[in-house]
Amino acid sequence: MFYCKSDAYQYSQPTSISEALLRTSRIYCPLDIDTEFTHLPYDINKPKKTVNRTITVQVGAVGEREGKIYTHPDCADIARHPIATYGFLPVQYLAEKYNCNLSRTNVATQFPVIQFDIYGFFLTAELYRVVQGDYRTDIDELVRSKNPKTGQIQMGRRLIASTIFTGNRHEPWVFVPWVLEIDGHKLQVALSFYDTCAVHGGVNYATFCANSGVELKYKDTFTSEEKADMIESYTNSPKRFDPYALGDLYNRMALIKNMEKFRTIYRSLNIENYFEPPRLTIGATVARMVRSKLLKFLGLYAKDKNQVIEFCRYGTSKHFKGFGKTTAVYNAKVDGGRCRNNRPILSRTNRLIADADIAGCYGNGLKNQDYPLGRPITVDYPLRSDINEYLTLRKFLKRYRKELIPGLWQARVSVPEDYLLKYPQDFLVSWHPPKNPANIPTDTELENIDWFTEDNIGVTKIYSRQIHLALIQEDFLDWLENVCTARQRKELLDKLHIVTAVFYPKSEQCTSVPQFLERLESHKGKNTTKAKIKTGKSKIIKIEQECHAWISVNMGDLLVTILLQERAKYSKKDPLQKPLNTLYKLCINTIYGDMVSPFFDIGNVVVGNNITARARAMAWYMEKGLNGFQTITDGCAFEVNRVIRV
């Protein structure tokens, strides 16, 4: 039950309290917890403070075959199990084997630490059910805390404990003002949470366990109607209720089984020597897997990961969000899919409708996309200036077209504010950013946003005669050169202004890893700033000579094709093979999200924007070619018998 060493959710051999204190000043006590509760009848016209009752608390220790059930004090009147009386209810479990005394303290202690590693699924819903009285107040203060140095509990999509120490060092635990005395040993209490609700993305507990290879025998014991009244089930169906309740104590086991599955995936990618245990979110897990493949591609060792992070960081959303004072900050956003009503005045039809989807839209887009490593060229201007002399699209292409590689460049374009297009278009999607573009949230951050507003993500619109900060790349040029009339093409070339652009220049491309590393090593450039002062004509001349050497690898060759091939080896119908089939699919689908997330060091906004822009272009061609009603990301609904065949 107690351990001296912990590496995330892996522990050393169990030991006793006395033996542990001889070796370390921090003891780990990992526990699986869960609760069962019921919602009370509620009248919106007569609101009540109490809207639900907690029925039981289930606790199980790592290594134990089965956990224990305790009746929550809310249901003491119908208790079938021992009533949990401690302020921190999981201590009740320890009290069955040890002499325990839990108390609160207002002063800092110098006692050794006992860290409770709490495992559960969506612990945000469980936290306040496993504490009571003044102990709940202590938890509440950490949840509401604005000071990360004293510790915080973050109740987002998953429960996170965090404390920041000197040197900006983050630790995934918090101290609570509690002292636990076990068999005469006084210990300062710390809490850490292993919330498994995002390990496989947005799936439920049963699916997470199934994907990991953990069998839940009793998860389907109750119907939805019975779950709505769990007090009835607790009281009158004890032989069904108890196994069902204890079946939620397999979170840590599922993490270990999940780790074994990912070892298989790493082995299939030939990067077993770079293996890292899966994280608590699928995004972080896959990001590390991609980074491991990049290490392998570059011929580096696992210990060289900071080198890869440096090569990747210049394409990340986080990097561009740091340009708070120039238009380069607009590159931080990755635009989403096309969503448009193409025939808004038609409200109904009695004709046959088909809904066609682009097969493997993002998967194939990712498979055919090159991934660059190195520093791109960024064209930008002062953000709040009224005298920026932007290049027209025509001048931009004249100057840089030979350096633009399809799939590895992007730009944000606008027409002058006082200009309306003579020739309408609906190919480009305009974007009005929030007031502070540096705060633009991207995919992963959106999980904790209650609603999308102008303040957090801005507004996207499709205008017919205006264009504002629309994203363009190679597919737009294809459309411009092959679909537009000569007059419309001329107008767009002369009236679209390049507000900012990012591209990996063809002249700087390296064809081999040794050449790339040598170019970086031998670079001798210097950045200079020179001010020329003259009344009325003063100017500042900045010259940057950073190394812009870069190399790319095809994402399909790197890992996507292998993942697709490996997935095909496992049947979706065979219960023993289905978990790996599902995990391979999950990895493939997650890679794109990692490309656009600011949290991962392998993200690249140019890659992300090119994948989505290709999908938007295809959706536009479907919309127009099929005279579709509605396009949404990779699909288009249209009348089958009203398509003109040429």
Secondary structure by P-SEA (a helix, b strand, c coil): ccccccccccccccccaaaaaacccbbbbbbbbbbbbbbccccccccccccccccbbbbbcccccbbbbbbcccccccccccccccccccaaaaaacccccccccccccccbbbbbbcccccccccccccccaaaaaaaaaaaaccccccbbbbbccbbbbbbbccccccccbbbccbbbbcccbbbbbbbbbbccccccccccaaaaaaaacccccccccccaaaaacaaaaacccaaaaaaaaacccaaaaaaaaaaaaaaaaaaaaccccccccccccaaaaaaaaaaaaaaaaacccccaaaaaaaacccccaaaaaaccccccccccbbbbcccccccccccccccbbbbbccccaaaaaaaabbbbccbbbbbbccccccccccccaaaaaaccccccccccccbbbbcccccccccccccbbbbbccccccccccccccccccccccccbbbbbbcccccccccccaaaaaaaaccccaaaaaaaacccccccccccccccccccaaaaaaaaaacbbbbbbbbbbcccbbbbbbbbbccccbbbbbcccccaaaaaaaaaacccccccaaaaaaaaaaaaaaaaaaacccccccccaaaaaaaaaaaaaaaaaaaaaaccccccccbbbbcccccccc
